[in-house]
Amino acid sequence: MEIEYQNIKIKICEKTLKIEIRYNETIWKSDSSYNPYFIANKQKYYLNEATIINHNKWENSIRIGIDTYFSGFGNFEKNYELMTRVWIEKNDENVMFELIPIKEDDKVSEICWPCHFEFEKKSQNWYTLINVQQGLLIPNTWENEFGMPFFDGQFCTSASYMPWYAQVKDGQGYLAICEQPWDAFYYVDHPTEGPYTHIGVRWVPSLGLMRYKRCIRMIFQEDTDYTKICKRYKQYIEEQGKFITLKEKRIKLDVDKLVGAAIIHEGIKTSIANTSIFYDKNNIQNNYSLTTFEERKEEIINYSKLGLEKAYVHLDGWMQDGYDNKHPDALEACKEAGGWEAFRDFIKTLHNLGYAGGIHDQYRDFYFDAKSFSKELACQNCDENITVHQLWAGGKQSYLCASQVLPFVKRNYKNLEEHQIDLDGTYIDVFNCNEGDECYNYKHKMSRKECLDYRMQTFYYLISKGILTSSEEVTDWSLPGVVFAHYAPYNFMMYDQKAKRNGIPVPLFNLVYHECVIIPWMMEKYKDEDYMLYALINGGIPYLKRESSYPNMDGCFGNDVNLSLKERIKRCKIVMDLHKKVAYKELIKHEFIDNDYKKQKSVFSDGTEVVIDLNTNRFYIK
């Protein structure tokens, strides 16, 4: 069965369900070795083996497409029915793949459709784009296996800052946008040495059922590359009305406090519970540390004396029980560190120096020893139990249902205000890098989509109070509600510097959103690689100090070159000066020079050019 409109022709095999799309002279077709399927009771059922399969071609004034109806799958529920729709949008020649559940069964745990495309050619000019953290380009010739992504490839997490993927072969490409990403995952298959990369989408239930239509929008391009694909996605977001720039955020918030600032990330108190996985039984002294507000104040004053003109101080562990403890009950400043009075004096000192400051905060991890803890407020699983683990410093915990978060936020920030803690910003941990939660408690039942909406309520409330908002990483669903982030690194930066890399780092996120968010960058210098160059090529702000909350996590491994404080400040000033120029500017282009991915060039909308050479660790700014 075929449909055709202008430059696009689509064929669907009625027996195998294989799809072939011709865009002008370029053909994209389903992998012949892969069949669309769903999983029920841990068993795969292939769509092309359904008892009843009906195809229907249709056309109206705006679209032309093919519907396929499926019913009857062997021993599985006979009444299970679904439909797939493939059509061409006549206005813009986008191709839409829509999955519609008709009659459902709660035993279905996953549907994989549409099938990924064949992409077999051992060529560096055939590559796949994945939005794992800042962005990744995998040539078909890449020597390392891709492996398992964070969160198993779940969209709306650090596994996919933006809900799309793309492939390019010799300048011909497609952009695949997942339009309902909160209940979707991507999968990738790139073996060692290639010579192929397969990428597709998996749909999962929402509160036990598929419930609603799922859609992939494919946009085909000629003479394209990763920059052009990013710009096409940016156009899509602008058309959705979701592209909110820093200039627009500056109407409500003093964004300039962060422009050209260095980030100082440090803590006050750490106290690791004996129930935590991180508890050190052999070295008890390692489970507790304390630095007073006064000591931190003197440290900050010294930075100013050494010439650091502008900074934002991110303060962990400021409350009585220490970092990652007894949330959401952060209601008392650490008494051993000086209490409220010393905390106030610390913030006042920052402001007197022309610096800004904010706190670490947390409203997902729900600790059993918090006074507010109640199983009734936690996310309830489908089996009516709650998730329990003891990974972080505070020990035994569950997850607070996001529908219950906002009253805690209002209570805690009112308490800070009453104690005259004049915060410039805050960091709401994990909200935009971890997956959306589901809750089956009938009193506050919540889907993943609703969870993300509740998290946005927190960001919007804080903005209404004039507080600069941030979270752990960046995701475009949360971007209208955040001003900056803890970081948005390339994926390799989260591992030891010598670890194998699963692709070539490219600034996909910044090519879309640079002028919408302020991103701090790691500044470690290694013998054979200088991370400062990545800060420059991305037009971000630098970390002067970055204390790791836990050993060998968050990209902190301690094997970088030991630079003096003066040298670190000097390096930061280079990045800070660039950011003052480009903070509000679009990153209009990024490219590799002479086909060498270690030689890179960025161009910003004001004409600023940055060139880095990772072979020599040199750079220039024009």
N, C-alpha and C positions, 0 to 999 in steps of 0.2 A: 504494500500500500504506500502511495506517495502523495506528498503535497509539495507545492512550489509557489514561491512568491518572490518576484524580482531576483535578487542575488542568492537566495537560499532555496535549496531543495532537500527534502527530508524523505528517506525511505525507512519503513519499518517492516521487517520480515514478520509475517503473521504467524509463523510457526515458532521461530527461535526468539522473537522479540528483539533481535539485534537492530540497532539504529545506525543509519548512515546519514551524515549531514554534509552537504556540499555548500560551501560558501565561496562563491565565484569559482576558482579553480582548485581550491583546497578542500580535501576530504577528511572528515573526522568520523570514525566509526567505532562501534562497540568492540571491546576486546572479545575475540572469538572464543576464548577459553573460559569466559566468565558469564554466568547467568544471574539475572536479578532474582532475589529470594526474600523470604521472611523467615524468622525463627520463632517457633512456638514450642513450648515444653522442651527447649534445648535441641530441637530437631529442625533442620533446614527444609523448607518447602519452596520449590522453584516455581516462579510464576508461569513459565511456559508449560508446566505440567498440570495446570488447573483443568478440572473436568470441563468447565465452560469458559471459553474465551471468545468474546465478541468484539470486533473492531468496527468503528464508525467514523467515516470522514465527514467533516463539517466545515462550513465557512459562513462568515458574516461580514459586515462592512469593515470591521477592525482586525479580524483574526481569521486564520485558516489552520485547522488542526485535525488530529486523529485521537479519538477516545478508544481505550481498550478496557473492557469489563472482564473481571475474573471472579470465578466462584467454583467451590469444590476442590479440596486439596487432600486427597487420599484419606487417611485415618483422622485427619484434623476436622474440626467443626465444619459440617457441611454448609452451614449458613454464613460462613465467613465470606464477605464480599468486599472487593475494593476496585478502584478504577484508576488508571493512569491516563493523563492527558498530555499530549505534546502539540504545541501550536507555535505559529509564527505571528508575532505582533507586526501588523502591516505598517504602523507608524515608524518604527525604528529597526525592524528586522531582528529584534531580540527573539530568541527561542526559549519557550517556557516548558519546563517539565514539572507537571503537577501530579501529586499522589493524593487520592481522596479515599478515606475509609468510608465504607457504606454500612456494612453490618460488622460489628466488632466482636473481639474476644479478648479477654484480659490475659490470656496465655501468650499472646504475641509480644515478644520482647524487642524485636528489631526488624526493620525493613530496609533492604539495600536496593534502591532504585533511584535514578537511572544507573545503568552500567557505566563503569569508567571506559575511557577511550583507549584504543591501541596507541602506544607511544614508544615504539621500538625502533630506535636507531642510535648507534653508538656515535653520537655527535655532541660536542659542547654547545652547538647552536640549537639543540633540542633541550629545553629546560622547563622545570616545574617551579612555580612560585607558591610558597606556603607562608601563612602569616603567624607562624610560631614566633611569639614575642615580636621583636622589631621587624623581622622578615628574613626569609631564607630562599635562596635560589639553588636548585639542585639540577646541575647538568646531567644528562643521561650517562656521561662519562665519569661522574663523581666516584671516587675510589671507595668511599665508606658507605655501609648500609645506613639507611635512615633510622631504623629502630622505632621504638614506641614513643610517641609524643607525650607531653604532659597531659594529664587528665584523659588519657586514651584518645586524644584528638577532639575533645569536646569544644564546640564553638562557645563564644562568650567567656572564655577563660584565657590564661596565658598561653594555652596551646594555639589560640587563634585570636589575636587582637582584633582582627576584622573578619567577618564571616564570608570569606571568599577564597578561592584558589584559582590558579590559572596555569595554562601550558602554552609554550611558544615553540614552534618548529620552523627554523629558517625564516623567522620574521612573520610567520602566520600564527595567530594565536586566538585563544578564547579566554574570557573571564567568566567564571561560574560563581554566582552570588546566591548564598543560602538565605532565603527571605524569611524563614522562621527558624532562626539559629538556636534558640534556647533549648530545643529538644532534639538536637542534631550533633553528630560527630563526623569527622572526616577520617578516612583511612589512607595510608600511603604504603606503597610497596616499591622500595628501591633497594635492590640487593647490592652487595659489594661489587664494585666495578660496573654496575648497571647490567646490560646496556639499555634499560628501560626504567620508567617511573610510572606507576599507576596511582591515580588518586580519585577518590569518590566520596560519596556521602552515605551515612547510616542514620536512619530516623528511629527514634526511640519513643515509647509512650509518654504521655503526660498524665500523671496520677492513674496509671494502670491501663489507659487506652490511648490510641492514636488521636482520637477526638476531632481533629481539624485537618484541613488540607495542608500539604507541605509542598513547597515550590522551590525549584532551582531556576534562576534566570541565567541564560547563557548569552553573552555578547561576543560576537566574532569580530576579529580585527585583521586587517592586512597591514604590512609594513609596520609591525608593532614591536615593542620591547617592554621591559618591566616598568619603566617610567610611564609610558603611554597607557599601560593597563591600569596603573594606580590612578592616573588622572581621569580615566573613564569611570573608575569606581567613585572618585571624588565627585564627579558630575552626578552620579546616581544619588549620592548622599545629599548633595545640594538640592536636587529635585525633590527629595523626601522632606526637606526643611530641617534636617538634623545637623547641618554644618554650622557650629557656633564657634566663632573665632575668639581669640584672646581680647581683641579690641571690643567685641560685644560683651564679654565677661567683665571687662574693665569698667563698664557702666555701673555695675553693682559692687565691684570689688577693687581693692587697691593692688591690681596685678603687678604694677611697677615695683613693688617690694621684692619680687622674685626675679625681675629682669636683670641679668648681669650679676646675679648673686652666686656665691659659693655655698654649697651645702655642708653643714657640719652635723653629722649624725652620731650622737653619743647618748649615754644613759646615766641614770642615778643609782638605781638599786636592782640587783638580780637576786632572786631567791628561788632555787629549784626544789620543788617538792620531792619527797622521797618516793612518790608514786610515779614521777615523770620518767620517761625513757631516757632523758638526758641526765638523770641523777647519777653522779659519780660516787659510787660506793667506796672506791679505793682512795679517793682524795677528797674527803668531805669538804675541805676548804674551798674547793672549786665550785661548790654549789651556792656560794653566797659572795656578793661583792657590793660595795657601797662607795659612792663618790658623792660628797655633799653638794648642795646647790652653790655654796660659797666657793668650793674648789672648782666647780665648772665655771662659775663667774670669772674667777681669776684666769682660768685658761682662755676664756673668750676675750678678756681684756688684753691678754698677751697677743692673740691673733691680730687685734686692732693695732697694737704697738708695732707689730711687724709689717704693717702696711696693708692688711686685708680690709678693703674699704666697704664691702657689702657682703652680707651672709644671711642665710636662713638656718637656724638651729633647730634640728629635729630631736626632741628629747624623749627617750625611752625611760620606762621604769620610774616615773616621777611620783607614782602613788604609793601609799603605805605598804602594800603587799608586794611591790616590785613588778618587773616586766612580766607580761603574760600570766597574771595571777588574778583570780577572783573577779574576772569580768562577768557581767557589765557593771560591777560595783566599784568604779574608780571614783571614790568620794572623799578621799583624804590624802593630802600631800604627805610624802614620806617624812615622818617625824625625826628619824635618825639623821636625815639629810638637812634638817632645819625647818621642816614644816611649811605651812602656808606663807609665813612672813619671809622666809628665805627664798621660796619660790617666786613670790611677788618681786622681791629685790632682783632676782635673776632676770626676770622678764623686763623689768625697768632698766636694768643695765644694758640689755640687748638694744632697747630702743634708744637709750642715750648714745650708744655707739653707732646708731644708724642701721642696726641689724634687725631682723625679724625672727620670730620664734613660734614654734608650735609643738604639739604633743603627739605621741603615739596613743591610739585608742582602738578599741576592739569590741565589736557587737555581733560576732558570729560564735566564737568560742565561748561556751557557757559552762563555767566551772562549778563543780559540785559543791565546793566549799564557799561559794559566794552566798551572801545572805539572801539574795534574790532568787537563788536557784530553785526551780520547780520543774518537775517533769511535765507539768501541764503547759509550760511555756516553751518547751523544747520541740524541735522538729520530730514528729512521730513518723516512723516508717510504716509501710503497708501492713506489716505484721503486728502493729500497735506497740512495738518496742521503740526505744530511742537509741541512736548511735552513741556508743561510749568508747572513748580512747583516752590515752594518757601520754600523748607525744610531747606537748609543750611544757614550759616551766611550771605552770600551775597544777600539773597532774591531771587527775580524773576530770573529764569534761564531756559535754555533749554539744549540740548546736542549738543556739537560740533561734526560734522561728522568726524570720525576718518581718512577719506581720506584727510582731511584738516589740520591735526594736525602737521605733520612734519615741515612745514615752520614756525609755531609758536615756536616749540621747538628750531629750529636752530636760530631764531631771539633772543629768550630769553637767550639762553646759550652764544650766541655771546655777548650779552649785559653784562652778568655776567663776562665774560672773559675780556671785555673792561674795566670793573670797578675793575679788578684784584681780583675778588672773587675766590680764589683757592679752589674749592670744591673737596672733596674726593668722595662724593657720592650724590645721589639724590633719592627721593621717588616720584614716579609717581602714584598719588592716583588713586584708584579703578580699574586700568587697568586690573589686573588679578584676581579680585574677583567679579566684576560686569559682567553682561551678555554682550555678543557682541550685538552691535546695528545694526539695518537695516536702510537704507536711500533710499527713493524712488525718491529723486530729480534726474531728468534725467541727470543733469550736473555732478553729482558725485554719481550715484547709487551704493549702497554698501550692500552686504550680510553680515550676521553675521560672516561667515568665513573670508571674506575680511576685516572686522573690526578687527578681531584678528590679521590678517597679518599686517595691518597698525599699530596696537599697537606695534607689534614686531619691526617694523621699528624704532620706537622711542627708544626702548631699545638698538637696535643695533647701532643707531647713537650715543647715549650717551657712549656706550662702546668704540666706535671709538675715542671718545674724552678723553678716560682714566678715565671715571667716573664710580664708582661702582653703579650699578643699583639695585633698589628695587621697590616693589610695595606693595599694602596693605596686600595681603596674598600670597599664592602660588598655582599655577595650572600648571600641567605638560606641557600644550601647550606653556606656557610662559617661562618655566624654562631655555631653552638655552640662553635666553636674560637677566636673572636676576641673581644677586649674593647673595642677601639677601632679607629679607622681613620685614615688620612691625611686623608681627607675623604669626604663623600658628597654632592656638590653638586647643585644644579639644573643641568641640561644647559647652560643659557645661560652659566653662570659659567666654562665651559671655553673660551669664545670672547671676543673683544673686546667690551667692554661695549656698543658701538654696533651690533654685528652683529644681523641679523634673527633673531628668535626663533621657534622652530618650534612654540610652544604656550604655555600658561599653566603656570607652575611650581606644583606642588602636592606636599605632603609625604606621598606615598603610602607610602614606606618607613617613615617615622617613625610614621605612623598604625598600622602593624602592629608595629614593632619598637623604638619609642623606649626602652623600659625594658630592652632587651637589649644595647645597644651605646652607646658614647660617641662622638659624632661632632664633630670640630672643624669650624669654619666660617670661611670667608673673611671678612675684616673691612674690605676696601677701601671707601673712601668716594669716590664720584664726585660731580660737580656736581649731577647730577639723580637719583642713586640711592645709597642707603647699604646696603651688604651686611650691616652689623651687624643690620639689622632682620630679615634672614633667619635669622641666628643666634638671635635672640630668639624668633621665631615657632616655631622648631623645638626650642627648649630644648636647645641644644648648648653646646659650649665654644668659646672664641675663639682665633684665631691672633693672637698679638702680633707675631710675625715669621715670614715665609714666604719663604725664599730659593728662587728657581727654579733647578732643576738645569740647565735648558737654556733658552735665550732664547725668550720668547713661547710657553711651554708650561705646562701644569698651571694655566691660568687666571692666569698672571702676565704682565701686559702693561705695567706701569709707568706707566699714564696716569691713575692715581687721584690724589686730592688728597693732597698731601704734609703729613701731620700730624706734629706733634712727638711725641717718645717719651712725654712726660708725657700728652699727649692720647690717645695710643693705649692706654696703660695704664689711663687713666680709662675709656675706652670698654670695654676688656676687663673691667674690674671689674663693670660692669653685667651683662654676659653671664655672668660667673663666679658672681655672686650668685644669678642666676636658676637656673643649673645646680645649685647646691647644694640648691635647693628641689625641683627636678623630675627630677634624674638618674635616680632609681629609679621614676619615675611613668609611667603610661601617658598617651600623648597621645590623649585620648578623642574629641576633635572638632577639626576645622579647617573654617572656612567663610569665604566672601567676604561682606562687608558691603555692603548696597544694590546687589548684583549688580556691584560694582566689584572686579575681581580685584586691584587695588592696595590695597584695604582688606581686611585679613585679621584673623581672630581664631582663636586656639588656646585650647583648654581642656584642662588636665591633670587627672589623677585625684584630686589633692589639692585641687582647686578653683581652682588658680592660672589666671588668665586673662591672655593677652597679646594686645594689639591693636596692629597696625602700620598706618600709612598711608604707602604708597610715593609718594603724590602730594606729600606735605609732608615726608617723612622723619621723621615723629614716631611715637611709640609710648607705650603705657602698660602697666604691669603691675599686676594687682590680685590 
